[in-house]
Amino acid sequence: MIDYSKYEGHTPGPWDRGPVCGRVTKSGARYPHPPDQTQDDGESWLAMRQRIESHLEEERRVLAANDALGAAAPELLARCKALEAEVERLREALEEMLDPYHMANCDAAKEYPQPCPTCEHARAALLGEEADDAQ
């Protein structure tokens, strides 16, 4: 199983470009936005840094999450591909089980005087149709 917790807090997609040192481009803007480091009148550089420290910490957290997500892209892609293949395998098995010819000739299906409502719902879902509940 993939530990998704290390990607929490990343910049939501879709991204125009992937992470570059944790920053992503989205709708032409760079994320996360760096905090404004403009010193107020009479404010020392150190005082300004202390004032924006919480923003800098949040920026570092988001940059780290974006970097982790970018670095994990190959693993995430492989997992997605494996899950899609499994879904397709299960879909094919279910389609075969719900095939009208199979249902008509299956010993278990012969016990029902009419198609099983559960099977009819599953068949309708596979075909993207509404199930006929009037049976």
Secondary structure, DSSP 4 states (H G I P E B T S, - for coil): ---GGGGTTPPPS--SEEEETTEEEETTEEESPPPP-PPPTT--HHHHHHHTHHHHHHHHHHHHHHHHHHHTHHHHHHHHHHHHHHHHHHHHHHHHHT-HHHHHH-HHHHTSSS--HHHHHHHHHHHT----TT-
